[in-house]
Every structure is written in C-alpha cells, then in structure tokens.
Amino acid sequence: MKMGLLRRMAAVLGLLALVWTTGCAGFWVAVNKSNNGGNTANDYVYVANPNGSATAATLAGFAVGAGTLTAVPGSPYTLGFTPTSVAINPADSIVFVSGHTSTGVGVIYAFSIGTGGGLSALNNGYALSSAGEEISMDISPDGQWLMGLNANNTSLDEYGIAYNTSTQALSLSGPSSMPYYNLVTGTISASQVKVAPDGDFVFASLGTAGDLVYQLNTSTGVLTALSPLPPISTTTSDNALAVSSGSSYLYIARSGTNGGLAVYTISSTGALQEVTGSPLATGSQPTSVVVNKAGTDIYVANQNSGTISQYGVVTSTGAVSPLSPATVSAVSAPWAMAVDNSGDYLLSISEAGSPDLTMYSDSAGTLTFSTSTPTGNGVIGPVAIAATH
C-alpha cells in the first residue's frame, strides 16, 4: 500500500486554507513521453508543495532547458487549498488541479498556461467543481473528458470539459450531471487513473483491491465496466499505472507479495493478459511508473530503495527486460515522475525533499543525473508533479 501518500494526506488534512491569490498547476501522475526529438520549446514542469500547511502550500513551475531548470514567471504560486492531483490537457493550455479545502471539501480548479509557462486562474479564480476530492486525474486524448479517482475510495468521477478558446470560458459538467461509477467494495486505496493514449479504455489502480477497466465512448462519455484485475493478495498493492504509446500494454508498479513491474497485454476488447516473466524485479516499494512515447523504455521509482529501475522494450514483441545498469541511484524516497515534452529528460520528486526535484538526462534509455532544485520550504516533500506533453 502507498504508505507515503497516506502519511502525507494525514499530515495535511484539516489544515487552514488561504484565500486564493494566484494560479497553479501540475502534480502526481507522470506524463508518458521520452526520446522525442530534443525540442524544449514550451517545455514546462510543475511541482506541488504542501509545505506543512495549506497557508504555506505552493506550486513551483520550471522551464526545462538543455540540462537546466529555470523558474517560470511568478513561480512559486501560493495555493489556497491543499493539492492532491493535477492533469494537463492534451493541448498543453489548461491545468486542472484537485485538492481539498480546510473543511475537507473536494475542489477542482483550472489555470491557463501562458507565455514562458506562467499561470493564470480560469473561471475568475473560483472552483470548477466541489463534488469530490480527486486523488488522481487524467484527460482523454481528445480533451473532452476528465477522469478523477475519488480520494474517499468510493468512485471514479467523470467530467465533461467545455472550453471556449476565444473567451477562455471553462466549465466542467459532473459528476452530478455526468455519470460517476462506484468502485469495488472492501478495503481499497485509490491510487491512479489512466486513460489509454488511443482513448478506448480507462484503468484505475486501487491498491490492495486490484485494478478496474472501463471502455470509454468518447462521443458520449459513457464508461462501460469490463473484467477487472482481481487482487493478488491482501499484502499486494497496485500503486501506479502507465500505458504504452500504442495502447497495447498496461504497466503496473506493484509492491508487496509478488510485487515488481507487472506487464499486461491489452486486447482490442480491453481484456488484460499478464505476459510471461511478469512481474519483473524492481526495488522496494515501487510507487510510480512511466513509459516513453515510443514505448521503448520504462522507468519505475522505488520509494524505499531510493532508486529508479530502468527497462527496455522490444517494440516488435513487447518483451520487457532490464537495461544495464538495471537501476540508477535517486534521491531519498523518489515518489513520482514525469517525462518532459522534449523526451530528453526524466524528472522525479522526492517525498523526503532535499532536493525536491531532480532531473535526469535520458540517453538511449539510460538515465544520468543532470540537475536538481528545491521547490518548496522543505517542511514536507512535494506531493505531485506533471509536465507538458
């Protein structure tokens, strides 16, 4: 189970919120991209910092350059609520941020990404939704549907996105006016929601309760439940998900009994089949997994080991095997990762902080330390990260 997240959530629940003063963006689940041409134009990464209280919480943004991280205009941004997750739309123009107020009400805010990566609040700075606190969010590749995995462990929420590019008027519909989907009963720990790059399927990891699979009708937004992945055991937790760029493989960061990097084929009907040799060995407590755009490299952050496991994929067969070296040293307690939009760099945040954000050069799949920077005040490490596509 993702104990680091539970500790952080416990630490920030009930803290006082500050009246919203500016925009924010980017956290949690990593963006699938790597080895993608080396163009760092409009290449930004955003890191959410609880900093011990909602009044101190910030969002730090950085422009990714050639081995450099440079603060975007206005960074860090002061937050008026405790953030839990973020999603950036496929056009890289809007950031959706989920969190909770000082009274525990779940909210979603939205912000536009401007010149140089600076952020401006949309909807006049008001929340777009107060229906539920989403511990993870992802957006369909057509930009129409936002999926949120509710932090109260009971539902997968779905929101329709309506945005007028001329007026910048933005609204979300749901889950009151859109369907929301009750999750399995029992002891679960909502972890991550992921939409396949082709938009056909939605996956949700539920910790020790296994994983759910839905088929998405992108025209209507209707989700149809398919056969789930049942729990492996009460001591096995599915913590994070990634999908190959061709939407043919699902990768799961799995901890505990029979843990490691689990690999499943995704059929045209959404059926999942574990491949021979899965799960592959990782370090202790894998908490994040990302896959490059071409589907040729996979990275897993190991929270307790302080390492990142790296794998190569044979694109013709889908076979996954460790690279050499199989792991690289990371800062203490790597928590979540993102790949920048050039594909040249992997970025990792540390639950322990010091440094908060570390960037690795990605050359032919092998990671090399590039640079690092603080993002918060060091009281609590960053909670989430996201990068432009």
Sequence and secondary structure as in RCSB ss.txt:
>XXXX:A:sequence
MKMGLLRRMAAVLGLLALVWTTGCAGFWVAVNKSNNGGNTANDYVYVANPNGSATAATLAGFAVGAGTLTAVPGS
PYTLGFTPTSVAINPADSIVFVSGHTSTGVGVIYAFSIGTGGGLSALNNGYALSSAGEEISMDISPDGQWLMGLN
ANNTSLDEYGIAYNTSTQALSLSGPSSMPYYNLVTGTISASQVKVAPDGDFVFASLGTAGDLVYQLNTSTGVLTA
LSPLPPISTTTSDNALAVSSGSSYLYIARSGTNGGLAVYTISSTGALQEVTGSPLATGSQPTSVVVNKAGTDIYV
ANQNSGTISQYGVVTSTGAVSPLSPATVSAVSAPWAMAVDNSGDYLLSISEAGSPDLTMYSDSAGTLTFSTSTPT
GNGVIGPVAIAATH
>XXXX:A:secstr
  HHHHHHHHHHTT       S     SS     SS    TT EEEEEE TTSTTT EEEEEEE SS EEE TT 
SEE SSEEEEEEE TTSSEEEEEEE TT  EEEEEEEE GGG EEESGGG  SB S  EEEEEE TTS EEEEEE
TTSSEEEEEEEEEETTTTEEEEE SSSS EEE  SSS    EEEE TTSSEEEEE BTT EEEEEE TTT  EEE
   B  S TTEEEEEEEE TTS EEEEEEEETT EEEEEEE TT  EEE TT SB   SSEEEEEE TTS EEEE
EETTTTEEEEEEE TTT  EEEEEEEEEE SSSEEEEEE TTSSEEEEEETT SSSEEEEEEETTEEEEEEEE  
S SSS   EEEE  
